[in-house]
Amino acid sequence: MQQQERKTLPTQQILEYFLQENSDTERQILGSRNLITTDHSLYEALGSIYESDGFNWRKIVKFLEAVKVVSFENVTQRKKPILTQKRVEELRKNLHKEA
C-alpha cells in the first residue's frame, strides 16, 4: 500500500484554524488525515491566542485528532525558540490580512 505524502501546517494556518470559523484551513484540517506540524508551530499558535478572542478550546481536540504533531527539536536538531510578543504580533497581523 502506497502512503500519501503529508502536508505540513505552519503556525499561521494553525492560528487561522483556531480563530476563524469556516476557513479553508478548517475544512482542510477536518477533512484530511495527512497533515503534520511541529510542537513548536502548535505552541506558537496557542501562544498567539488572546483571552478576548473567544477561542473554542475544543478545537484543540479536533486538531490533535487530525494532525500528527512531531518534535521540532527532533526534526531540526535545534532548540525551540521562545515565543516573543513581536512574533505574536507578526502572526496576528498576518492573520488579519488574510481574514
C-alpha positions in Angstrom: 0.0 0.0 0.0 1.4 3.4 -1.0 1.4 6.0 1.7 0.4 9.6 0.8 2.8 12.4 1.5 1.9 14.5 4.5 1.3 18.2 4.1 3.0 20.4 6.7 0.9 23.0 8.6 2.8 26.2 9.5 1.9 28.3 12.6 -0.1 30.8 10.5 -2.5 28.1 9.3 -2.9 26.6 12.7 -3.7 30.0 14.2 -6.2 30.6 11.4 -7.9 27.3 12.2 -8.1 28.2 15.9 -9.5 31.7 15.4 -11.6 31.8 12.2 -14.8 29.8 11.6 -15.4 28.1 8.3 -12.0 28.9 6.9 -10.3 26.9 4.1 -7.8 25.7 6.7 -10.5 24.4 8.9 -12.0 22.4 6.1 -8.6 21.1 5.2 -7.8 20.0 8.7 -11.2 18.4 9.4 -11.2 16.7 6.0 -7.7 15.2 6.0 -5.6 12.7 7.9 -2.3 13.5 6.0 -1.4 16.7 7.9 1.7 17.2 10.1 3.1 20.0 12.2 5.7 20.5 14.9 5.1 21.0 18.5 6.8 24.5 18.1 4.2 25.6 15.5 1.4 24.4 17.7 3.0 26.2 20.7 3.3 29.5 18.7 -0.3 29.3 17.5 -1.7 28.6 21.0 0.6 31.3 22.5 -0.8 33.8 20.0 -4.4 33.5 21.2 -5.7 36.3 23.4 -8.4 35.8 26.0 -10.6 38.3 24.1 -10.6 36.0 21.0 -13.4 33.9 22.3 -11.4 30.8 21.4 -13.2 27.4 21.4 -10.8 25.2 23.3 -12.5 22.1 21.8 -10.8 22.9 18.5 -7.5 21.7 20.0 -9.1 18.2 20.4 -10.2 18.1 16.8 -6.8 19.4 15.7 -5.0 16.7 17.6 -7.3 14.0 16.1 -6.5 15.2 12.6 -2.9 16.4 12.6 0.3 14.5 13.5 2.4 16.6 15.8 6.2 15.9 15.8 9.1 17.3 17.8 10.6 20.4 16.4 13.9 19.5 18.1 14.0 16.1 16.5 13.2 17.4 13.1 15.6 20.4 13.1 18.2 19.4 15.6 17.8 22.8 17.2 16.2 24.0 20.5 12.7 25.6 20.2 12.8 29.4 20.0 10.9 31.3 22.7 7.7 32.9 21.6 8.1 36.7 21.8 5.4 39.4 21.8 6.9 40.6 18.5 6.3 37.2 16.9 2.8 37.1 18.3 2.0 40.5 16.8 3.5 39.3 13.4 1.4 36.2 13.4 -1.8 38.1 14.3 -1.1 40.9 11.8 -0.7 38.4 9.0 -3.9 36.6 10.2 -6.0 39.7 9.9 -4.6 40.5 6.4 -5.9 37.1 5.2 -9.3 37.4 7.0 
